[in-house]
Amino acid sequence: MIDPHGGGLVDRIAAESHAKVLDESVDGPTLRLEEGAYQDAINIASGRYSPLTGFMGQNDFLKVTQDMALEDGTVWPLPIVLDVSHEKATNLAPGVRAGLEDPTGDRIGVLHVSEVYTYNEERAAKQIFGTAERSHPGVDRLYDRQDFFVGGDITLFEAVRDHDSDLFPAETRVLFEHNGWDAIAGFQTRNAPHRAHEYIQKSALELVDGLLVQPKLGDKKVNDYQDDVIIGAYDTLFDHYYPQGHVALSSFPSSMRYAGPREAIFDAIVRKNQGCTHFIVGRDHAGVGDYYDEWAAQEVFDEIPGLGIELLFYDYAFYCHKCDGMASMKTCAHDDADRVYPSGSHIRELIRNGDLPSNKLMRPEVARFVMDEVDPFVGPESEVIE
């Protein structure tokens, strides 16, 4: 089994017998986490973000934004931070134990405060996203954060397992071993699957024993697919077109950062922690608009030391009339006039207008599932990044 990032799988979930003692140790304010921070807390505690044991302090934050590495040199591309208001910050100091609540107000654990610090949001935005423009959804979300970050290790209560029905890294590793999978490809998505996704995934399956499809579920921009639609669409695709015993579906609860190349590295690390030996990187991974070159998410891996997970890079995939099937730039000798490129935005537009996408774009069973949903897309009235 592949080693977790940093060498060991983090576990910051306290046994039920210890929860009361831990709760009684709180001597500072209680922090209610918004959904994205709540997901981050669970990902830290469960080991998805190994080797992180808590929210980042200032040195790690600065090192990550500047150099895509933790202070100790471990590759890490995105800051995992907890923002707090000025009022809360005045009651937090190194050594304080703050209570943590989920978005509904239930106590879920404790933050062992190590430091409270401020940050330059414009500089951080340029370093992380390559732009300080608020039209970039990741930048917009950064600018909406509170003025202070609080760093420190966290310990969560056993009850958080009930919230996260998806498989923790320790559980996917057991699943892979049980299935006899030595080589596992991880696939990240924020969309319902179209034919190009299917082609890439099945191409990867030719090289490995199993495939873990892990949609990222959390805050998204307007017009992205709703979380339950993504899961249901993949269930439908797997039921009709994938070999049983070689695929697994388990989501990754996390906000989209839309950080392009940096998010590609981040997503690879998370799948490494889940136990995947390979990670699929396609065109414009985690991109948005025209902020990143379409191949930047593949080229960025040339700039960093080996991650310990094998990268599978894929070119455009499309339906070719002359090939009479799905193909890619590497396998098709024909012109664009003979090709049908599955475009997520085009497919969403067809569905929104009540038109069934062609089988060359999306499997009909999947398309019908999405079209039968009352509200398949994130709307402006939702609490999302816009």
BAMIKOL-526497 format. One record per residue (C-alpha): residue number from 1; residue in one letter; z, x, y. Coordinates in Angstrom, 2 decimals, always signed. Layout:
BEGIN
+-----+---------+---------+---------+---------+
: num : residuo :      zz :      xx :      yy :
+-----+---------+---------+---------+---------+
: NUM :       A :       Z :       X :       Y :
...
+-----+---------+---------+---------+---------+
//
This chain:
BEGIN
+-----+---------+---------+---------+---------+
: num : residuo :      zz :      xx :      yy :
+-----+---------+---------+---------+---------+
:   1 :       M :   +0.00 :   +0.00 :   +0.00 :
:   2 :       I :   -0.93 :   +1.28 :   +3.46 :
:   3 :       D :   +1.98 :   +2.56 :   +5.57 :
:   4 :       P :   +2.92 :   +0.48 :   +8.61 :
:   5 :       H :   +2.12 :   +1.89 :  +12.04 :
:   6 :       G :   +4.67 :   +4.54 :  +12.87 :
:   7 :       G :   +5.68 :   +4.94 :   +9.23 :
:   8 :       G :   +8.11 :   +2.07 :   +8.63 :
:   9 :       L :   +8.07 :   -1.71 :   +8.78 :
:  10 :       V :  +10.48 :   -2.96 :  +11.45 :
:  11 :       D :  +12.88 :   -5.78 :  +10.52 :
:  12 :       R :  +14.99 :   -7.12 :  +13.39 :
:  13 :       I :  +15.93 :  -10.45 :  +11.83 :
:  14 :       A :  +19.66 :  -10.72 :  +11.13 :
:  15 :       A :  +20.99 :  -12.30 :   +7.98 :
:  16 :       E :  +22.36 :  -15.81 :   +8.48 :
:  17 :       S :  +25.89 :  -14.57 :   +7.78 :
:  18 :       H :  +25.66 :  -12.21 :  +10.77 :
:  19 :       A :  +24.19 :  -14.70 :  +13.25 :
:  20 :       K :  +27.53 :  -16.12 :  +14.47 :
:  21 :       V :  +29.00 :  -12.66 :  +15.08 :
:  22 :       L :  +25.86 :  -11.62 :  +16.90 :
:  23 :       D :  +25.83 :  -14.78 :  +19.00 :
:  24 :       E :  +29.46 :  -14.29 :  +20.00 :
:  25 :       S :  +28.66 :  -10.76 :  +21.17 :
:  26 :       V :  +26.56 :  -12.08 :  +24.08 :
:  27 :       D :  +28.19 :  -11.05 :  +27.36 :
:  28 :       G :  +25.28 :  -11.51 :  +29.76 :
:  29 :       P :  +22.94 :  -14.26 :  +30.91 :
:  30 :       T :  +20.76 :  -16.30 :  +28.60 :
:  31 :       L :  +17.01 :  -15.82 :  +28.88 :
:  32 :       R :  +14.73 :  -18.69 :  +27.92 :
:  33 :       L :  +11.43 :  -17.29 :  +26.67 :
:  34 :       E :   +8.10 :  -18.87 :  +27.51 :
:  35 :       E :   +5.77 :  -19.32 :  +24.55 :
:  36 :       G :   +3.98 :  -15.96 :  +24.81 :
:  37 :       A :   +7.23 :  -13.99 :  +25.07 :
:  38 :       Y :   +8.68 :  -16.03 :  +22.21 :
:  39 :       Q :   +5.72 :  -15.12 :  +20.04 :
:  40 :       D :   +6.09 :  -11.47 :  +21.03 :
:  41 :       A :   +9.79 :  -11.56 :  +20.10 :
:  42 :       I :   +8.98 :  -12.91 :  +16.64 :
:  43 :       N :   +6.20 :  -10.35 :  +16.20 :
:  44 :       I :   +8.60 :   -7.54 :  +17.10 :
:  45 :       A :  +11.37 :   -8.78 :  +14.84 :
:  46 :       S :   +9.08 :   -9.45 :  +11.86 :
:  47 :       G :   +7.37 :   -6.05 :  +12.01 :
:  48 :       R :   +3.95 :   -7.21 :  +13.22 :
:  49 :       Y :   +4.45 :   -4.90 :  +16.19 :
:  50 :       S :   +5.91 :   -1.96 :  +14.24 :
:  51 :       P :   +7.13 :   +0.52 :  +15.40 :
:  52 :       L :   +8.43 :   -1.54 :  +18.37 :
:  53 :       T :  +12.05 :   -2.68 :  +17.98 :
:  54 :       G :  +12.26 :   -4.53 :  +21.27 :
:  55 :       F :  +10.64 :   -5.12 :  +24.64 :
:  56 :       M :   +9.40 :   -1.91 :  +26.26 :
:  57 :       G :  +11.40 :   +0.13 :  +28.73 :
:  58 :       Q :   +9.82 :   +1.72 :  +31.77 :
:  59 :       N :   +8.80 :   +5.04 :  +30.20 :
:  60 :       D :   +6.98 :   +3.32 :  +27.33 :
:  61 :       F :   +5.41 :   +0.82 :  +29.75 :
:  62 :       L :   +4.03 :   +3.57 :  +32.00 :
:  63 :       K :   +2.86 :   +5.70 :  +29.08 :
:  64 :       V :   +1.11 :   +2.75 :  +27.42 :
:  65 :       T :   -0.68 :   +1.62 :  +30.58 :
:  66 :       Q :   -1.79 :   +5.15 :  +31.40 :
:  67 :       D :   -2.45 :   +6.75 :  +28.03 :
:  68 :       M :   -2.46 :   +3.99 :  +25.36 :
:  69 :       A :   +0.50 :   +5.58 :  +23.63 :
:  70 :       L :   +4.26 :   +5.17 :  +23.42 :
:  71 :       E :   +6.49 :   +7.83 :  +24.95 :
:  72 :       D :   +6.80 :   +9.52 :  +21.54 :
:  73 :       G :   +3.00 :   +9.81 :  +21.27 :
:  74 :       T :   +2.39 :   +6.93 :  +18.83 :
:  75 :       V :   -0.86 :   +5.14 :  +19.68 :
:  76 :       W :   -0.14 :   +1.80 :  +21.35 :
:  77 :       P :   -2.61 :   +0.20 :  +23.80 :
:  78 :       L :   -0.91 :   -2.86 :  +25.35 :
:  79 :       P :   +2.48 :   -3.32 :  +27.04 :
:  80 :       I :   +4.88 :   -5.67 :  +25.26 :
:  81 :       V :   +7.26 :   -6.59 :  +28.06 :
:  82 :       L :   +9.70 :   -9.30 :  +29.06 :
:  83 :       D :   +9.64 :  -10.39 :  +32.69 :
:  84 :       V :  +12.67 :  -11.88 :  +34.44 :
:  85 :       S :  +13.41 :  -13.31 :  +37.86 :
:  86 :       H :  +15.32 :  -11.43 :  +40.57 :
:  87 :       E :  +18.29 :  -13.73 :  +39.95 :
:  88 :       K :  +18.40 :  -12.88 :  +36.25 :
:  89 :       A :  +17.75 :   -9.19 :  +36.91 :
:  90 :       T :  +20.88 :   -8.88 :  +39.07 :
:  91 :       N :  +22.99 :   -9.92 :  +36.08 :
:  92 :       L :  +21.36 :   -7.54 :  +33.63 :
:  93 :       A :  +22.32 :   -3.89 :  +33.19 :
:  94 :       P :  +22.21 :   -1.28 :  +30.42 :
:  95 :       G :  +24.66 :   -2.24 :  +27.68 :
:  96 :       V :  +24.60 :   -5.97 :  +28.43 :
:  97 :       R :  +23.79 :   -8.31 :  +25.55 :
:  98 :       A :  +21.69 :  -11.21 :  +26.79 :
:  99 :       G :  +21.11 :  -14.36 :  +24.79 :
: 100 :       L :  +17.54 :  -15.31 :  +23.91 :
: 101 :       E :  +16.35 :  -18.92 :  +23.70 :
: 102 :       D :  +13.04 :  -20.31 :  +22.51 :
: 103 :       P :  +10.97 :  -22.49 :  +24.88 :
: 104 :       T :  +12.90 :  -25.60 :  +23.80 :
: 105 :       G :  +16.30 :  -24.08 :  +24.57 :
: 106 :       D :  +17.48 :  -23.20 :  +21.06 :
: 107 :       R :  +19.33 :  -19.89 :  +20.76 :
: 108 :       I :  +17.26 :  -17.52 :  +18.63 :
: 109 :       G :  +18.82 :  -14.10 :  +19.11 :
: 110 :       V :  +20.07 :  -11.34 :  +21.36 :
: 111 :       L :  +18.50 :   -8.76 :  +23.67 :
: 112 :       H :  +20.38 :   -5.46 :  +23.81 :
: 113 :       V :  +19.51 :   -4.47 :  +27.39 :
: 114 :       S :  +18.57 :   -0.82 :  +27.96 :
: 115 :       E :  +17.09 :   -1.07 :  +31.47 :
: 116 :       V :  +15.65 :   -3.32 :  +34.17 :
: 117 :       Y :  +12.72 :   -2.08 :  +36.24 :
: 118 :       T :   +9.93 :   -3.07 :  +38.59 :
: 119 :       Y :   +6.23 :   -2.29 :  +38.30 :
: 120 :       N :   +3.04 :   -2.06 :  +40.37 :
: 121 :       E :   +1.03 :   -5.03 :  +39.15 :
: 122 :       E :   -2.30 :   -3.99 :  +40.72 :
: 123 :       R :   -2.16 :   -0.48 :  +39.24 :
: 124 :       A :   -1.10 :   -1.85 :  +35.86 :
: 125 :       A :   -3.93 :   -4.40 :  +35.92 :
: 126 :       K :   -6.55 :   -1.73 :  +36.61 :
: 127 :       Q :   -5.20 :   +0.50 :  +33.85 :
: 128 :       I :   -4.90 :   -2.24 :  +31.22 :
: 129 :       F :   -7.91 :   -4.41 :  +32.00 :
: 130 :       G :  -10.13 :   -2.09 :  +34.02 :
: 131 :       T :  -10.02 :   -4.49 :  +36.98 :
: 132 :       A :   -7.56 :   -6.01 :  +39.44 :
: 133 :       E :   -9.65 :   -9.16 :  +39.95 :
: 134 :       R :   -7.70 :  -12.34 :  +39.48 :
: 135 :       S :  -10.78 :  -14.01 :  +37.95 :
: 136 :       H :  -10.02 :  -11.98 :  +34.82 :
: 137 :       P :   -7.63 :  -14.21 :  +32.79 :
: 138 :       G :   -5.49 :  -11.30 :  +31.61 :
: 139 :       V :   -5.07 :  -10.02 :  +35.16 :
: 140 :       D :   -4.28 :  -13.52 :  +36.38 :
: 141 :       R :   -1.54 :  -13.85 :  +33.81 :
: 142 :       L :   -0.09 :  -10.44 :  +34.74 :
: 143 :       Y :   +0.03 :  -11.42 :  +38.42 :
: 144 :       D :   +1.89 :  -14.60 :  +37.51 :
: 145 :       R :   +4.74 :  -12.67 :  +35.89 :
: 146 :       Q :   +8.18 :  -12.31 :  +37.47 :
: 147 :       D :   +8.97 :   -9.21 :  +39.55 :
: 148 :       F :  +11.18 :   -7.43 :  +37.02 :
: 149 :       F :  +10.83 :   -6.29 :  +33.41 :
: 150 :       V :  +13.84 :   -5.95 :  +31.13 :
: 151 :       G :  +13.67 :   -3.55 :  +28.21 :
: 152 :       G :  +15.77 :   -3.27 :  +25.09 :
: 153 :       D :  +15.98 :   -3.85 :  +21.36 :
: 154 :       I :  +16.15 :   -7.41 :  +20.08 :
: 155 :       T :  +17.79 :   -9.01 :  +17.08 :
: 156 :       L :  +16.70 :  -12.51 :  +16.10 :
: 157 :       F :  +18.41 :  -15.06 :  +13.88 :
: 158 :       E :  +17.13 :  -16.00 :  +10.44 :
: 159 :       A :  +16.19 :  -19.45 :  +11.75 :
: 160 :       V :  +13.06 :  -18.06 :  +13.47 :
: 161 :       R :  +11.41 :  -17.92 :  +10.06 :
: 162 :       D :  +11.30 :  -21.72 :  +10.13 :
: 163 :       H :   +9.24 :  -21.66 :  +13.32 :
: 164 :       D :   +6.63 :  -19.24 :  +12.07 :
: 165 :       S :   +4.96 :  -20.78 :   +9.05 :
: 166 :       D :   +2.51 :  -17.90 :   +8.91 :
: 167 :       L :   +3.01 :  -14.90 :   +6.69 :
: 168 :       F :   +5.10 :  -12.03 :   +8.04 :
: 169 :       P :   +3.88 :   -8.50 :   +7.21 :
: 170 :       A :   +6.37 :   -8.15 :   +4.36 :
: 171 :       E :   +4.95 :  -11.37 :   +2.89 :
: 172 :       T :   +1.26 :  -10.50 :   +3.20 :
: 173 :       R :   +2.01 :   -7.17 :   +1.56 :
: 174 :       V :   +3.58 :   -9.02 :   -1.39 :
: 175 :       L :   +0.57 :  -11.37 :   -1.50 :
: 176 :       F :   -1.92 :   -8.50 :   -1.56 :
: 177 :       E :   +0.00 :   -6.74 :   -4.32 :
: 178 :       H :   +0.30 :   -9.97 :   -6.32 :
: 179 :       N :   -3.47 :  -10.52 :   -6.03 :
: 180 :       G :   -4.17 :   -6.95 :   -7.07 :
: 181 :       W :   -5.93 :   -6.17 :   -3.81 :
: 182 :       D :   -5.98 :   -2.45 :   -3.09 :
: 183 :       A :   -8.44 :   -2.70 :   -0.19 :
: 184 :       I :   -8.09 :   -5.54 :   +2.31 :
: 185 :       A :  -10.20 :   -6.23 :   +5.39 :
: 186 :       G :   -8.56 :   -7.95 :   +8.35 :
: 187 :       F :  -10.57 :  -10.20 :  +10.64 :
: 188 :       Q :   -9.41 :  -11.27 :  +14.11 :
: 189 :       T :  -10.81 :  -14.38 :  +15.78 :
: 190 :       R :  -10.11 :  -16.93 :  +18.48 :
: 191 :       N :  -12.99 :  -19.22 :  +17.49 :
: 192 :       A :  -13.96 :  -21.71 :  +14.85 :
: 193 :       P :  -16.29 :  -19.84 :  +12.46 :
: 194 :       H :  -20.05 :  -19.83 :  +12.90 :
: 195 :       R :  -22.66 :  -18.28 :  +10.63 :
: 196 :       A :  -22.46 :  -14.79 :  +12.17 :
: 197 :       H :  -18.70 :  -14.69 :  +11.52 :
: 198 :       E :  -19.30 :  -15.73 :   +7.93 :
: 199 :       Y :  -22.03 :  -13.11 :   +7.46 :
: 200 :       I :  -19.82 :  -10.31 :   +8.79 :
: 201 :       Q :  -16.82 :  -11.37 :   +6.72 :
: 202 :       K :  -18.81 :  -11.60 :   +3.51 :
: 203 :       S :  -20.47 :   -8.25 :   +4.22 :
: 204 :       A :  -16.99 :   -6.75 :   +4.46 :
: 205 :       L :  -15.96 :   -8.47 :   +1.23 :
: 206 :       E :  -18.68 :   -6.49 :   -0.55 :
: 207 :       L :  -16.64 :   -3.36 :   +0.26 :
: 208 :       V :  -13.06 :   -4.52 :   -0.35 :
: 209 :       D :  -10.97 :   -6.59 :   -2.75 :
: 210 :       G :   -9.74 :   -9.21 :   -0.33 :
: 211 :       L :  -10.19 :  -10.60 :   +3.16 :
: 212 :       L :   -7.40 :  -11.67 :   +5.54 :
: 213 :       V :   -8.68 :  -13.94 :   +8.29 :
: 214 :       Q :   -6.05 :  -14.09 :  +11.01 :
: 215 :       P :   -6.87 :  -16.26 :  +14.03 :
: 216 :       K :   -4.91 :  -15.42 :  +17.15 :
: 217 :       L :   -3.02 :  -18.56 :  +18.12 :
: 218 :       G :   -1.44 :  -18.85 :  +21.54 :
: 219 :       D :   -2.37 :  -19.08 :  +25.23 :
: 220 :       K :   -6.14 :  -19.09 :  +25.75 :
: 221 :       K :   -8.56 :  -19.76 :  +28.56 :
: 222 :       V :  -10.13 :  -23.14 :  +29.22 :
: 223 :       N :  -12.95 :  -24.10 :  +26.78 :
: 224 :       D :  -11.62 :  -21.96 :  +23.91 :
: 225 :       Y :  -10.94 :  -23.81 :  +20.67 :
: 226 :       Q :   -7.56 :  -25.46 :  +20.16 :
: 227 :       D :   -5.34 :  -23.66 :  +17.64 :
: 228 :       D :   -5.26 :  -26.41 :  +15.01 :
: 229 :       V :   -9.04 :  -26.75 :  +15.20 :
: 230 :       I :   -9.53 :  -23.06 :  +14.41 :
: 231 :       I :   -7.25 :  -23.26 :  +11.36 :
: 232 :       G :   -8.81 :  -26.49 :  +10.11 :
: 233 :       A :  -12.33 :  -25.14 :  +10.56 :
: 234 :       Y :  -11.50 :  -22.06 :   +8.48 :
: 235 :       D :   -9.86 :  -24.17 :   +5.79 :
: 236 :       T :  -13.08 :  -26.18 :   +5.62 :
: 237 :       L :  -15.27 :  -23.08 :   +5.44 :
: 238 :       F :  -13.14 :  -21.50 :   +2.72 :
: 239 :       D :  -13.14 :  -24.69 :   +0.66 :
: 240 :       H :  -16.93 :  -24.88 :   +0.59 :
: 241 :       Y :  -18.32 :  -21.35 :   +0.87 :
: 242 :       Y :  -15.83 :  -18.62 :   -0.09 :
: 243 :       P :  -14.73 :  -17.32 :   -3.50 :
: 244 :       Q :  -11.17 :  -18.37 :   -4.27 :
: 245 :       G :   -8.85 :  -15.50 :   -5.01 :
: 246 :       H :  -10.50 :  -13.13 :   -2.55 :
: 247 :       V :   -9.60 :  -14.65 :   +0.82 :
: 248 :       A :   -6.37 :  -15.48 :   +2.64 :
: 249 :       L :   -5.77 :  -17.32 :   +5.91 :
: 250 :       S :   -2.69 :  -16.71 :   +8.06 :
: 251 :       S :   -2.63 :  -16.83 :  +11.83 :
: 252 :       F :   -1.37 :  -14.23 :  +14.28 :
: 253 :       P :   +0.78 :  -16.06 :  +16.87 :
: 254 :       S :   +0.03 :  -14.26 :  +20.13 :
: 255 :       S :   -1.51 :  -14.85 :  +23.52 :
: 256 :       M :   -5.02 :  -13.60 :  +24.07 :
: 257 :       R :   -4.91 :  -10.74 :  +26.56 :
: 258 :       Y :   -8.72 :  -10.52 :  +26.96 :
: 259 :       A :   -8.24 :   -6.76 :  +27.21 :
: 260 :       G :  -11.44 :   -5.81 :  +25.38 :
: 261 :       P :  -11.22 :   -2.26 :  +23.94 :
: 262 :       R :   -7.43 :   -2.01 :  +24.26 :
: 263 :       E :   -6.98 :   -5.33 :  +22.49 :
: 264 :       A :   -9.26 :   -4.17 :  +19.67 :
: 265 :       I :   -6.89 :   -1.25 :  +19.02 :
: 266 :       F :   -3.90 :   -3.58 :  +19.28 :
: 267 :       D :   -5.42 :   -6.04 :  +16.81 :
: 268 :       A :   -6.20 :   -3.23 :  +14.37 :
: 269 :       I :   -2.57 :   -2.02 :  +14.49 :
: 270 :       V :   -1.24 :   -5.51 :  +13.82 :
: 271 :       R :   -3.50 :   -5.87 :  +10.75 :
: 272 :       K :   -2.44 :   -2.43 :   +9.56 :
: 273 :       N :   +1.16 :   -3.64 :   +9.72 :
: 274 :       Q :   +0.18 :   -6.76 :   +7.79 :
: 275 :       G :   -1.05 :   -4.45 :   +5.03 :
: 276 :       C :   -4.79 :   -4.41 :   +5.68 :
: 277 :       T :   -6.58 :   -1.16 :   +4.86 :
: 278 :       H :   -9.70 :   -2.07 :   +6.88 :
: 279 :       F :  -10.30 :   -3.88 :  +10.16 :
: 280 :       I :  -13.51 :   -5.56 :  +11.28 :
: 281 :       V :  -14.68 :   -4.91 :  +14.84 :
: 282 :       G :  -17.76 :   -6.77 :  +16.03 :
: 283 :       R :  -19.54 :   -7.04 :  +19.34 :
: 284 :       D :  -17.44 :   -7.60 :  +22.50 :
: 285 :       H :  -14.12 :   -7.86 :  +20.69 :
: 286 :       A :  -11.56 :   -9.67 :  +22.90 :
: 287 :       G :  -13.97 :   -9.53 :  +25.81 :
: 288 :       V :  -14.34 :  -12.02 :  +28.63 :
: 289 :       G :  -17.23 :  -12.52 :  +31.03 :
: 290 :       D :  -18.99 :   -9.26 :  +31.90 :
: 291 :       Y :  -15.87 :   -7.15 :  +32.29 :
: 292 :       Y :  -16.56 :   -4.92 :  +29.27 :
: 293 :       D :  -19.63 :   -3.37 :  +27.73 :
: 294 :       E :  -20.46 :   -5.26 :  +24.57 :
: 295 :       W :  -19.84 :   -2.16 :  +22.41 :
: 296 :       A :  -16.79 :   -0.82 :  +24.28 :
: 297 :       A :  -14.39 :   -2.19 :  +21.66 :
: 298 :       Q :  -16.05 :   -0.02 :  +19.01 :
: 299 :       E :  -16.56 :   +3.08 :  +21.14 :
: 300 :       V :  -12.89 :   +3.17 :  +22.23 :
: 301 :       F :  -11.85 :   +4.25 :  +18.75 :
: 302 :       D :  -13.62 :   +7.58 :  +19.37 :
: 303 :       E :  -11.05 :   +8.31 :  +22.10 :
: 304 :       I :   -7.88 :   +7.97 :  +20.02 :
: 305 :       P :   -6.41 :   +9.76 :  +17.00 :
: 306 :       G :   -6.88 :   +8.21 :  +13.58 :
: 307 :       L :   -4.98 :   +4.95 :  +13.24 :
: 308 :       G :   -4.64 :   +5.17 :   +9.49 :
: 309 :       I :   -6.77 :   +2.04 :   +9.03 :
: 310 :       E :  -10.50 :   +2.15 :   +8.32 :
: 311 :       L :  -12.71 :   +0.51 :  +10.95 :
: 312 :       L :  -15.71 :   -1.58 :   +9.95 :
: 313 :       F :  -18.15 :   -1.83 :  +12.86 :
: 314 :       Y :  -20.74 :   -4.61 :  +12.90 :
: 315 :       D :  -23.85 :   -5.16 :  +14.99 :
: 316 :       Y :  -25.36 :   -8.49 :  +16.06 :
: 317 :       A :  -25.72 :  -10.98 :  +13.21 :
: 318 :       F :  -28.23 :  -13.84 :  +13.35 :
: 319 :       Y :  -30.45 :  -16.13 :  +11.31 :
: 320 :       C :  -33.98 :  -14.77 :  +10.90 :
: 321 :       H :  -36.77 :  -17.22 :  +10.04 :
: 322 :       K :  -38.95 :  -14.52 :   +8.51 :
: 323 :       C :  -36.06 :  -13.04 :   +6.50 :
: 324 :       D :  -35.16 :  -16.62 :   +5.57 :
: 325 :       G :  -31.45 :  -15.98 :   +5.96 :
: 326 :       M :  -28.69 :  -14.26 :   +7.89 :
: 327 :       A :  -29.34 :  -10.66 :   +8.88 :
: 328 :       S :  -28.33 :   -8.03 :  +11.41 :
: 329 :       M :  -30.00 :   -5.44 :  +13.60 :
: 330 :       K :  -29.57 :   -2.95 :  +10.75 :
: 331 :       T :  -31.29 :   -5.11 :   +8.13 :
: 332 :       C :  -33.94 :   -7.13 :  +10.00 :
: 333 :       A :  -37.32 :   -5.75 :  +11.08 :
: 334 :       H :  -38.48 :   -8.80 :  +13.03 :
: 335 :       D :  -38.60 :   -9.80 :  +16.70 :
: 336 :       D :  -36.20 :  -11.88 :  +18.74 :
: 337 :       A :  -38.67 :  -14.76 :  +18.58 :
: 338 :       D :  -37.89 :  -15.06 :  +14.86 :
: 339 :       R :  -34.11 :  -14.93 :  +15.31 :
: 340 :       V :  -31.45 :  -17.56 :  +16.01 :
: 341 :       Y :  -28.30 :  -16.01 :  +17.47 :
: 342 :       P :  -25.09 :  -18.01 :  +16.90 :
: 343 :       S :  -23.50 :  -18.20 :  +20.34 :
: 344 :       G :  -19.98 :  -19.53 :  +20.58 :
: 345 :       S :  -20.52 :  -20.96 :  +24.06 :
: 346 :       H :  -23.78 :  -22.62 :  +23.02 :
: 347 :       I :  -22.18 :  -24.12 :  +19.91 :
: 348 :       R :  -19.27 :  -25.47 :  +21.96 :
: 349 :       E :  -21.72 :  -27.01 :  +24.41 :
: 350 :       L :  -23.62 :  -28.73 :  +21.59 :
: 351 :       I :  -20.42 :  -30.12 :  +20.11 :
: 352 :       R :  -19.17 :  -31.28 :  +23.51 :
: 353 :       N :  -22.45 :  -33.18 :  +23.99 :
: 354 :       G :  -22.15 :  -34.79 :  +20.57 :
: 355 :       D :  -25.01 :  -32.77 :  +19.02 :
: 356 :       L :  -24.54 :  -31.36 :  +15.53 :
: 357 :       P :  -25.29 :  -27.60 :  +15.57 :
: 358 :       S :  -28.05 :  -26.44 :  +13.26 :
: 359 :       N :  -27.08 :  -25.02 :   +9.86 :
: 360 :       K :  -28.51 :  -21.77 :  +11.18 :
: 361 :       L :  -25.66 :  -21.70 :  +13.72 :
: 362 :       M :  -22.69 :  -23.26 :  +11.92 :
: 363 :       R :  -22.06 :  -24.72 :   +8.49 :
: 364 :       P :  -22.43 :  -28.53 :   +8.73 :
: 365 :       E :  -19.04 :  -29.18 :   +7.13 :
: 366 :       V :  -17.37 :  -26.99 :   +9.73 :
: 367 :       A :  -19.32 :  -28.51 :  +12.61 :
: 368 :       R :  -18.47 :  -32.04 :  +11.50 :
: 369 :       F :  -14.80 :  -31.15 :  +11.19 :
: 370 :       V :  -14.75 :  -29.86 :  +14.77 :
: 371 :       M :  -16.73 :  -32.83 :  +16.09 :
: 372 :       D :  -14.35 :  -35.27 :  +14.42 :
: 373 :       E :  -11.41 :  -33.82 :  +16.34 :
: 374 :       V :  -10.38 :  -35.87 :  +19.37 :
: 375 :       D :   -9.90 :  -32.87 :  +21.67 :
: 376 :       P :  -11.22 :  -29.67 :  +20.02 :
: 377 :       F :  -11.23 :  -27.48 :  +23.15 :
: 378 :       V :   -8.60 :  -26.22 :  +25.55 :
: 379 :       G :   -8.77 :  -28.25 :  +28.75 :
: 380 :       P :   -7.71 :  -27.51 :  +32.31 :
: 381 :       E :   -4.74 :  -29.84 :  +31.96 :
: 382 :       S :   -3.23 :  -27.64 :  +29.21 :
: 383 :       E :   -0.70 :  -24.90 :  +29.87 :
: 384 :       V :   -3.15 :  -22.07 :  +29.42 :
: 385 :       I :   -4.60 :  -19.08 :  +31.18 :
: 386 :       E :   -7.44 :  -20.22 :  +33.42 :
+-----+---------+---------+---------+---------+
//
